[in-house]
Structures are given as structure tokens and as C-alpha cells.
Amino acid sequence: MSVICVIGTGYVGLVTGTCLADMGNTVTCIDIVQEKIDRLKQGILPIYEPGLEEMVERNVHAGRLNFTTSYSEALKDCEFIFIAVNTPTGDKQGGADMRFVESAARSIAQELDHYAIVINKSTVPVGSGDLVTRVIRENLANRKVSFSVVSNPEFLREGSALLDFQNPDRIVLGSSEPEAAHKVARLYLSLRAPIVATDLYTAEMIKYASNAFLATKISFINEIAQICERLGADVKEVAVGMGYDKRIGRAFLDAGLGYGGSCFPKDVRALAHMADEAGLHPQLLHAVMDINHDQRRLVITKLTSILETLQGKTIGVLGLAFKPNTDDMREAPAIDIIRWATQQGATVRSYDPIARETGRVALEREGVDMTKVTFCDDAYAVAEQADALVVVTEWNEFKSLNMKRIREVMREPVLIDGRNLYEQSEIRRHGFVYRGIGRGATPSPSILPPEEAEMTLEETLIIGGEK
């Protein structure tokens, strides 16, 4: 087993360090924020991720996982040093802020007294491996300490990060030193995942290209949804029909309110910025970002088309986090929707199973008038005397609400289904004015699963309405 240091105890760092410890390695996670480390030592995590708290507790108890603010302590006898700090958008053009990466590299150089492999785990622009190498060399102060740099981008999804780490689709490693990459590869051998070994620049680009492609699929289906809505088709059935094509696949074809979180928005902007800096014109990436931003405005458009005005209205918002199974509010659609609704004179009642406090902080930070926002304890409290209900986050508990009860407590039975959770006919049966995303005016029959789709030509013609 190996001795590992992970720099940064945010989402990527904490998950990476904990999972590596769970694989039997000795891991020390370091963060410069003393309060954060103190709370981690008490078992209080800075993020919510299903299963992570229990895994941290188990590995701390076993002595495999430790937390500190001391670089000298964390780097002692360390073989692998993962840089997993935040790289937020740093300017209006979308470039990544590399200050935290550079700071980590300087601190490594100041304390390193033996050979180690430095691994870029953070999502960093192409060329960042060279940057880390240069910063470490410049700060070694003529000490003859050798090191290697490897790019090992993460592909964790919030809400299922532990599963993703333990069952990766692939491990990507990039380095100008094959032997260093091979040593990092051995850390992951027990996961039995395909390993892509390449150069630094290509490894860094794989991460950005992957996220940009997934964001493009989301914006594509959202644009198709608008066309479906106008022409009377149902985008849910369109997505199912498309998804059976192996060249397309079903994943990330759910029309809704667009992508958010810490990765897709930041990474698409950063990739577009890199292309601009290289003298290119990334038209597709800019279109992806524009469609994603506009998608959120659809909620306000749908509300005003039904209610005529939001002045004096009460709007219920179900879900605050950008996706279920997390409390992450970064780039969450709920922020824009609540801000726009309150700016037009509405009051908002909201509920999220996990993100109540992070939601409050995010809304305050974005300048939302908090005198117009009430945080409720459940979905039924949100619906009380509401003029409309908006589903923003697809939490499981929202899928099985008692819609009869919801209808009875609302002032006006308006439901904007921003995640297409419900069957139109069922919701309308309860007396709701229903608007989904890309749902045709006439509900279409569900596409049969493969086991029910084997039928005679005559039966097919009957179902198709052509006989």
C-alpha cells in the first residue's frame, strides 16, 4: 500500500482521499483552512455526498485517513501528492483561476525533501502540467529534489461520487514520464478499469472535451424540447426513441432546466476561453452556453403566460440544489428562477430535502431579496396558498407526492414541471394546469420496452394507427 497526500478537502479532494484510504492506502488530506480541518477531525464534513460520512468515519477509525493543515506533516514519506484544489472561473472571459493550484505547487516545493509524484486531480487548463512543474522547480531553492508530474483528471458525479470512483469507466493518465504514469496506474489496478495512458496535454483535454460533450447533449435535447413543444411532439418519447440508437445513447437526454453545478458551466466556459485564446471561434460551445442560460427563463415565461403577471403571486419552488443527492448550489437553476420571480413582484416558498442552508447562503450571495423567500419543511407546506408550483430539482420524494392533497391546498392549480417528472394526463386529471418542458399538447403513448415490443407486423400496424 502507498503513502498519499491529497491537497484540498473540497468535493474532489475529500472523495479522492477517502476512497484511496478505503483501498488500504495511508492518506493525509491537507487544507489551509484550519476551521475546515478541525471540523473534519470532529467528523463534520464540508459537503454532502451519500455514503461519504460513513466512509470517512470508518477510515479515520482504522488510522488510514488523517487531516492536517501542515504540509511538512502531510508530505512526510509521501509517495504520491494529489493536487485537488478548486479552479473556479477567474475572469469574465471564462478562464480558470489557477491561484490555488500554484499555491499548492509552491507549498509542495517548500517542504518536499524526497522524490514524489505530483498528480493534478483538479480540472485544469491544457498546459497546467507544465505550470505545476515550473512552479515547483522555481521554488525548490536549488535543493536537489526530483519529482514527476502526472495528469489524472477526475470524472466524479455529485450524488454518486463514491460509486464513480470505485467503478470508473476509465482511468486517464498523462505524463511525459511513462514510468511515473505506470506507478500511478498501479494505485488503480484493483478497480479493474481501462487505463488511458497519454501525454499531459491530451489527458487534460480529455476531461474538458468529455464535460463539454455531455453539456452539449443537454443543450441539444433542450433545444429539441422547444421545437417539440411548438410542434406538438413529446420530447420524453423523442429522447427514448433516440436513446435506443447505440450511436447516441440515452444518457443526458433528459430535457429540463439545463445543467448546473461545479463542473459543466465552468469547464465549458474554460474550454471556450482556451479556444478563443488560441485564435479559434468555438461556435458550438458558445451556443451550448446560450441555450443553457435561456432554458431557465422558460419557467418565468410559462408562469407569466398562465398567470399574466407575477406581481403579488406566491410561487412554490420544489428543489434548490442543482441536482438531487447533493446540497451543491453552484450554478443552480433555482437561483435564477427565484431571483427573476421576486424581481417581478412574486413571493417564493421553497423546499429542498438537503440544500436548505446552502440554498439560503447562495440566494443571499446572489442578491436575492430574502424578505420575499420562505423556506418550508416539506412540499405540502410549499404548496399552501401558492398560485403556482415549479419543480426545479428531481428529488425522488417529489415523484410520488399526493397530488390531490397538493391541489387542495393551492390557491391556483398551476404546475410547471421543470424536470418532466409527471405524466401529463395524470396531473391534469387532478385539475392542474400543467406545463412540462417540451411536452406536446396531446400526451403520446409510452414507447414499449423491448420485451413487449416483439409483435407481428399486423399488430405493429394497429399500434402505429396505419391499418
Secondary structure in CASP SS format (residue, H / E / C, confidence):
PFRMAT SS
TARGET T0000
AUTHOR 0000-0000-0000
METHOD secondary structure of the structure
MODEL  1
M C 1.00
S C 1.00
V E 1.00
I E 1.00
C E 1.00
V E 1.00
I E 1.00
G C 1.00
T C 1.00
G C 1.00
Y H 1.00
V H 1.00
G H 1.00
L H 1.00
V H 1.00
T H 1.00
G H 1.00
T H 1.00
C H 1.00
L H 1.00
A H 1.00
D H 1.00
M C 1.00
G C 1.00
N C 1.00
T E 1.00
V E 1.00
T E 1.00
C E 1.00
I E 1.00
D C 1.00
I C 1.00
V C 1.00
Q H 1.00
E H 1.00
K H 1.00
I H 1.00
D H 1.00
R H 1.00
L H 1.00
K H 1.00
Q C 1.00
G C 1.00
I C 1.00
L C 1.00
P C 1.00
I C 1.00
Y C 1.00
E C 1.00
P C 1.00
G C 1.00
L H 1.00
E H 1.00
E H 1.00
M H 1.00
V H 1.00
E H 1.00
R H 1.00
N H 1.00
V H 1.00
H H 1.00
A C 1.00
G C 1.00
R C 1.00
L E 1.00
N E 1.00
F E 1.00
T E 1.00
T C 1.00
S C 1.00
Y H 1.00
S H 1.00
E H 1.00
A H 1.00
L H 1.00
K C 1.00
D C 1.00
C C 1.00
E C 1.00
F E 1.00
I E 1.00
F E 1.00
I E 1.00
A C 1.00
V C 1.00
N C 1.00
T C 1.00
P C 1.00
T E 1.00
G C 1.00
D C 1.00
K C 1.00
Q C 1.00
G C 1.00
G C 1.00
A E 1.00
D C 1.00
M C 1.00
R H 1.00
F H 1.00
V H 1.00
E H 1.00
S H 1.00
A H 1.00
A H 1.00
R H 1.00
S H 1.00
I H 1.00
A H 1.00
Q H 1.00
E H 1.00
L C 1.00
D C 1.00
H C 1.00
Y C 1.00
A E 1.00
I E 1.00
V E 1.00
I E 1.00
N E 1.00
K C 1.00
S C 1.00
T C 1.00
V C 1.00
P C 1.00
V C 1.00
G C 1.00
S H 1.00
G H 1.00
D H 1.00
L H 1.00
V H 1.00
T H 1.00
R H 1.00
V H 1.00
I H 1.00
R H 1.00
E H 1.00
N C 1.00
L C 1.00
A C 1.00
N C 1.00
R C 1.00
K C 1.00
V C 1.00
S C 1.00
F E 1.00
S E 1.00
V E 1.00
V E 1.00
S E 1.00
N C 1.00
P C 1.00
E C 1.00
F C 1.00
L C 1.00
R C 1.00
E C 1.00
G C 1.00
S C 1.00
A H 1.00
L H 1.00
L H 1.00
D H 1.00
F H 1.00
Q H 1.00
N C 1.00
P C 1.00
D C 1.00
R C 1.00
I E 1.00
V E 1.00
L E 1.00
G E 1.00
S C 1.00
S C 1.00
E C 1.00
P H 1.00
E H 1.00
A H 1.00
A H 1.00
H H 1.00
K H 1.00
V H 1.00
A H 1.00
R H 1.00
L H 1.00
Y H 1.00
L H 1.00
S H 1.00
L H 1.00
R C 1.00
A C 1.00
P C 1.00
I E 1.00
V E 1.00
A E 1.00
T E 1.00
D C 1.00
L H 1.00
Y H 1.00
T H 1.00
A H 1.00
E H 1.00
M H 1.00
I H 1.00
K H 1.00
Y H 1.00
A H 1.00
S H 1.00
N H 1.00
A H 1.00
F H 1.00
L H 1.00
A H 1.00
T H 1.00
K H 1.00
I H 1.00
S H 1.00
F H 1.00
I H 1.00
N H 1.00
E H 1.00
I H 1.00
A H 1.00
Q H 1.00
I H 1.00
C H 1.00
E H 1.00
R H 1.00
L H 1.00
G C 1.00
A C 1.00
D C 1.00
V H 1.00
K H 1.00
E H 1.00
V H 1.00
A H 1.00
V H 1.00
G H 1.00
M H 1.00
G H 1.00
Y C 1.00
D C 1.00
K C 1.00
R C 1.00
I C 1.00
G C 1.00
R C 1.00
A C 1.00
F C 1.00
L C 1.00
D C 1.00
A C 1.00
G C 1.00
L C 1.00
G C 1.00
Y C 1.00
G C 1.00
G C 1.00
S C 1.00
C C 1.00
F H 1.00
P H 1.00
K H 1.00
D H 1.00
V H 1.00
R H 1.00
A H 1.00
L H 1.00
A H 1.00
H H 1.00
M H 1.00
A H 1.00
D H 1.00
E H 1.00
A C 1.00
G C 1.00
L C 1.00
H C 1.00
P C 1.00
Q H 1.00
L H 1.00
L H 1.00
H H 1.00
A H 1.00
V H 1.00
M H 1.00
D H 1.00
I H 1.00
N H 1.00
H H 1.00
D H 1.00
Q H 1.00
R H 1.00
R H 1.00
L H 1.00
V H 1.00
I H 1.00
T H 1.00
K H 1.00
L H 1.00
T H 1.00
S H 1.00
I H 1.00
L H 1.00
E C 1.00
T C 1.00
L C 1.00
Q C 1.00
G C 1.00
K C 1.00
T E 1.00
I E 1.00
G E 1.00
V E 1.00
L E 1.00
G C 1.00
L C 1.00
A C 1.00
F C 1.00
K C 1.00
P C 1.00
N C 1.00
T C 1.00
D C 1.00
D C 1.00
M C 1.00
R C 1.00
E C 1.00
A C 1.00
P H 1.00
A H 1.00
I H 1.00
D H 1.00
I H 1.00
I H 1.00
R H 1.00
W H 1.00
A H 1.00
T H 1.00
Q H 1.00
Q C 1.00
G C 1.00
A C 1.00
T E 1.00
V E 1.00
R E 1.00
S E 1.00
Y E 1.00
D C 1.00
P C 1.00
I C 1.00
A C 1.00
R H 1.00
E H 1.00
T H 1.00
G H 1.00
R H 1.00
V H 1.00
A H 1.00
L H 1.00
E H 1.00
R H 1.00
E C 1.00
G C 1.00
V C 1.00
D C 1.00
M H 1.00
T H 1.00
K H 1.00
V E 1.00
T E 1.00
F E 1.00
C C 1.00
D C 1.00
D C 1.00
A H 1.00
Y H 1.00
A H 1.00
V H 1.00
A H 1.00
E C 1.00
Q C 1.00
A C 1.00
D C 1.00
A E 1.00
L E 1.00
V E 1.00
V E 1.00
V C 1.00
T C 1.00
E C 1.00
W C 1.00
N H 1.00
E H 1.00
F H 1.00
K C 1.00
S C 1.00
L C 1.00
N C 1.00
M H 1.00
K H 1.00
R H 1.00
I H 1.00
R H 1.00
E H 1.00
V H 1.00
M C 1.00
R C 1.00
E C 1.00
P C 1.00
V E 1.00
L E 1.00
I E 1.00
D E 1.00
G C 1.00
R C 1.00
N C 1.00
L C 1.00
Y C 1.00
E C 1.00
Q H 1.00
S H 1.00
E H 1.00
I H 1.00
R H 1.00
R H 1.00
H C 1.00
G C 1.00
F C 1.00
V E 1.00
Y E 1.00
R E 1.00
G C 1.00
I C 1.00
G C 1.00
R C 1.00
G C 1.00
A C 1.00
T C 1.00
P C 1.00
S C 1.00
P C 1.00
S C 1.00
I C 1.00
L C 1.00
P C 1.00
P H 1.00
E H 1.00
E H 1.00
A C 1.00
E C 1.00
M C 1.00
T C 1.00
L H 1.00
E H 1.00
E H 1.00
T H 1.00
L H 1.00
I H 1.00
I H 1.00
G H 1.00
G C 1.00
E C 1.00
K C 1.00
END
